[in-house]
Amino acid sequence: MIFAAGLGTRLKPYTDHCPKAMVEVAGRPMIAHQLLKLQKAGFDRVVINVHHYAEQIIDYVTANSGFGLDVAFSDERGQLLDTGGGIRKALLLFNTDSPVLIHNVDIFSNADLASLYADHIENEADASLLVSQRNTSRYFVFDNEDNLVGWKNMQTGEVRTAFDGLQATLERLNEDNGVCRLRAFAGIHVISSSLFPLLEQQGEIFSITNFYWQHSPKHHIRCVEAPGNFRWVDAGKPEMLSVAAGIVECWDV
């Protein structure tokens, strides 16, 4: 699934008259790059959620025959549902026999998506989150066995965890301490159908980030650490479009 429903407010003025997914990087709309990368990685069916100028994405992808993929659209034009709500609404469009890889449309990286997906299946995880040691203000927190235990905002000090007795530890955590590790989420993750019933129990609008830490004590929600040569950029700001173009050059798609 490609998250493409956002308003793209950080990309103004580019998104005044088109959706973020149609903003060009290296001469192609973002959505084209992501579909081509998924196709090359061996995926054959993709769900795209749409909201802002949704018809532009639908028309473009349809005119290009889905770039070789079977593409379905999850229509959020009536209401933006946030990341968790977007997945929940799209459940009926998924093949529930297989895990679903989720990818933000504005994330450009050299991540090996096929390997991430295979690793998720091999470890029989409920969710696998691609992470790195990139500096950011908000981190997922994992234990030494790669299990998710919480979330922390380094600027505000806010901590979220569903583990009894861990709140104070995470409040003091400012760097890896040998027990817990701070890792930046890459906006790429894999979720198994084992979590679908829990998603269905949520309200319409909710964050997948909150969903993951809330259910981490009872489910296998883990990290996959990106390799040392990992290149990544959030192309959601105008000044990042050229950086994304540099990463696209190595995709060979």
N, C-alpha and C positions, 0 to 999 in steps of 0.2 A: 504494500500500500504506500502511495506517495501522498504526504500531507501537502496539499496545494490550495487550501481554503482560506489562508490568512489574508488580511487586508493589505499587507505589505507597506504599512505606514512608515517603516524605517527607510524604505526605498523611494519615497517621494523625492522628486516629482515623476519618476518613472512609472509609478503605479497610479497616477491620477486618471489614466485612461486605459489601463490594462492591468491584469492580475500579475502578482509577483512571478508566477510560473511562466509568464510570457516575456519577462524581461530577458534581454539577450546577454549571453556570456559567450565570448569568442564567436560571435556571429550566429548563434542559435539560441532559441528560448531555453530557459532552464529546464522546462519539462521535457524537451527533446533530449537533452543530455542525460537526464536521469532514466528515461525509458530506454535509451540506447545502451546505457551501462547495465541496466537490469537484464536486457535481452542478451547481452554478451556474457553475463554471468550465469546464464542458463535458466532464468525465470521465464515463464510462459504466460502467466496471467497477472494483471495488475489492476488494482482498484485505486482510483484517484478521487479524493474528496475536493469539492469545488464550492465556492461561495462568491467571492469578489470577481465581477466580470466573468462568471462561470462559462458563459456561452463561447467566449474566446478560446478557452482551453479545450472545451468539448469539440468545437469546430476544427481547431488546429490538429488535435490528435486524431480525430476521425478522418480528416482530409489526408493524413499521412498513414492511414491504415494501421494506427496504433504502433507504428514503428516495429512491426513484426510481432506484436504482442496482442493477446486477447485482453482488451481494456474495458473495464466497467467504471461508471462514475457514481459516486455517492454524493447526492445533491444536498448541500447545506445552504442553499440560497435563502431558505426561510429563516434560518438562525445559525449562527456560528456556535459550534458545540465544544470547542477546545479539543485538546489532543485525545483525551480519554473518551469524550463523547463522540468524537469523530470515528474512532475505532468501533465503538459500540453500535453506532448507526450503520456502519458498513458490514457488520457481522453476517448479514444474510447474503452478502455478495462474495464471502470467502468460501474456499473449499475447506470445510472444517476438519478434513482428514489430514491436513498439512499445517505446519506452523506458518505464520505470516511474518515476513520481513517488513518493517516499517521504516520509511526514509523521508526525512524532510526535503522538500523540493529545493531549498536554498542551501543545502549542505553539499559541499564539494570536497572530495577526499580521494586518496588512493587506497581506500579500504577494499579488501578482497571480500566482496559480498557473498560469493559462493562458499568461501571457507568459513565465514561467520555463520552462515546458515547450517553448514555441515557440522560445525562445532556445537551448535545449539542442539541438534538432533543427537549427536554422539553423547552429550552430557545429560540427555533426558531432562532438560530444564523446562520450567514453566515460562521463563523469560530470560533472554540474554541481552545485556546492554553493552554496546561498544563504548569503551571509555579510553581516556588517555590522561597523561600527567600535565596537560595544558593548564596554564594559569587562568582562572576565572573567579567570579564572585560566588558562584553556587556550585556545590559539589554533591554527588552521591557519596555515601560512606559505605565501605565494604570491610568485612573481616578478612583474616588471612587465608580463608578458604574460598574467597571470591564471592561470598554471599552478601547480598544487600542488607544493611542494618539501619540505614537512615539517610538523612539529607541535611545539608547545612548551608546557610547563607553567611558567607564570611564577612560581608559588610555590615549586616544587621545583627549577627550573632544568633539568628533564629535557627532552631534545631527541630527536626521532625523525625520521630522514631516510634515504632510500635513495640519495641522491645522493653520490657520492664527493667528498670534499673540502669538503662543506658543513657538516659537524658543528660545527666550531669557529666558523664564521660565525653559525650559529643559536644557539650557546651565548652569544655576545656580544650577540645581538639583543634589545633591550628596547623598541624602537619602530621604525616604518618608517624604513629607512635609504637609500631611493632605489633599492635593489636588491631587497630583500625587504619584504613587507608582512605584518603580523599582523592577522588577521581572525577574528572570532567566528562560529562555525558556528550557523546558525539552526535546525538540526534538520529542514530541508527540503532534499531533494536529488533529482536525477533520474539514473537509471542506465540505460545502454543494454545491449542483449543481448550486445554485444561483450565485456562483462566476465563474463557468466554462466559460461562455461567455467572461468574462474579462480576464481569463487565455489565451483563444484562441487569444485574441487581442495583446498579448505580443509577443516579439521576441522569437527566439528559445531558447536562453540561458539567464536565469535570476534567481534571488534569491527569494524564497517564503517569506523570511523575509522582503525584500524591497516591495514586492507585498502587503503584509499585511498592513504595515504602510501607503503606498501610497493610499490605498483604504479605510482606516479606517474612514475617515469623513462621507462617504456615505453608509457604510455597517456595519452590526452588527458583529464586530470582537472583541472578548472578551477573558478574561482569566478565567481559572478554577484553583484555587489555590490548590496545593497538600496539603494533611493533615499533621499534625504534626509528624506522624510516617513515613513520606516519606523517602524511601531509593532510591538512584539514583547514577548511575555512567556512564560516557562516557568511554567505554572500547576501545577507539581508540588508546590507548598507551599501550605498553607491561606491564608497571607496574600496569595498571588498570585491567588486566585480572583476577588476583586473587581476587580483590575486587568484580568484576562481578560474579565470581564463588560463593562468599559468598551470594550474593543476589539470585542467581539461586537456591540455596539450599532451600529457602523458597517458591519456586514457586509450587512445588508438581505437576509437569507435566511429 
